[in-house]
Amino acid sequence: YREAANRRRAEREGRLRPMLMRCLAADEPDLAMLDGFGGGDVAVLEALVWNMLSKVRGTARETLTAWLVGRGAVANARRRTRSASAVARARAAEQLGAASARDAVPDVVPLLGDRHAEVRIVAARALGKIGSADAVAPLLRSVDGPRSVPVSLVAMALLHIGPEVVDPLTKALGDRSPGVRAVSAELLGLHGVFAAARWLALLVEHDTSIDVQLAACRALGRIGAPQGVEPLRRAAGDAG
């Protein structure tokens, strides 16, 4: 039975994929011709569109996203973030990230504390792809606690969000968590935020965490601000 079902699905994909590609290849992509399909074709088409999202850009991507929204697929993915199945939750977060669904940030954020590590990881990546500043604070908080997300993944997600993270990251330099301060300092350096140099200099000289001090040193080195010279010189002298 499973082999037969897989064969039928493969046949549907073989028939529907070229149609989808022709729609996207038009000067003005339009998926209206796909709306008449029903039955098993609908599920296969939807899966093809979700998978295609990460492979196209510009108008084609906007067209695919609009088709998914119109069919209620994005709303369904939002609901599935609360599924009893970890696989379903992770897949839902992945899809919402692929669709850059900003309205779904409140649905994905709770998954940063999911009991399954893989779901937490997928949620962090998804929030980075969605690219909303509303996700910055929850992502930073996720580096702490028994259900934490790896710091490297949080950093990549925050980098993906872009310049919108600068103000929240600058404020987070005063956070009680050393992990949050360290990640914030590192990313402000990568963004080259000149205005954060004086706060980073204070961390180099006064923070109680060596990890935060090192992150602030690296950040000041990348930024190249004059106010970082003396703190870095003194830090180098202390290390020597």
Rosetta blueprint (number, residue, H / E / L):
1 Y L
2 R H
3 E H
4 A H
5 A H
6 N H
7 R H
8 R H
9 R H
10 A H
11 E H
12 R H
13 E H
14 G H
15 R H
16 L H
17 R H
18 P H
19 M H
20 L H
21 M H
22 R H
23 C H
24 L H
25 A H
26 A L
27 D L
28 E L
29 P L
30 D L
31 L L
32 A H
33 M H
34 L H
35 D L
36 G L
37 F L
38 G L
39 G L
40 G H
41 D H
42 V H
43 A H
44 V H
45 L H
46 E H
47 A H
48 L H
49 V H
50 W H
51 N H
52 M H
53 L H
54 S L
55 K L
56 V L
57 R L
58 G H
59 T H
60 A H
61 R H
62 E H
63 T H
64 L H
65 T H
66 A H
67 W H
68 L H
69 V H
70 G H
71 R L
72 G L
73 A H
74 V H
75 A H
76 N H
77 A H
78 R H
79 R H
80 R H
81 T L
82 R L
83 S L
84 A L
85 S L
86 A H
87 V H
88 A H
89 R H
90 A H
91 R H
92 A H
93 A H
94 E H
95 Q H
96 L H
97 G H
98 A H
99 A L
100 S L
101 A L
102 R H
103 D H
104 A H
105 V H
106 P H
107 D H
108 V H
109 V H
110 P H
111 L H
112 L H
113 G H
114 D L
115 R L
116 H L
117 A H
118 E H
119 V H
120 R H
121 I H
122 V H
123 A H
124 A H
125 R H
126 A H
127 L H
128 G H
129 K H
130 I H
131 G L
132 S L
133 A H
134 D H
135 A H
136 V H
137 A H
138 P H
139 L H
140 L H
141 R H
142 S L
143 V L
144 D L
145 G L
146 P L
147 R L
148 S L
149 V L
150 P L
151 V H
152 S H
153 L H
154 V H
155 A H
156 M H
157 A H
158 L H
159 L H
160 H H
161 I H
162 G L
163 P H
164 E H
165 V H
166 V H
167 D H
168 P H
169 L H
170 T H
171 K H
172 A H
173 L L
174 G L
175 D L
176 R L
177 S L
178 P H
179 G H
180 V H
181 R H
182 A H
183 V H
184 S H
185 A H
186 E H
187 L H
188 L H
189 G H
190 L H
191 H L
192 G L
193 V L
194 F H
195 A H
196 A H
197 A H
198 R H
199 W H
200 L H
201 A H
202 L H
203 L H
204 V H
205 E H
206 H H
207 D L
208 T L
209 S L
210 I H
211 D H
212 V H
213 Q H
214 L H
215 A H
216 A H
217 C H
218 R H
219 A H
220 L H
221 G H
222 R H
223 I H
224 G L
225 A L
226 P H
227 Q H
228 G H
229 V H
230 E H
231 P H
232 L H
233 R H
234 R H
235 A H
236 A H
237 G H
238 D H
239 A H
240 G L
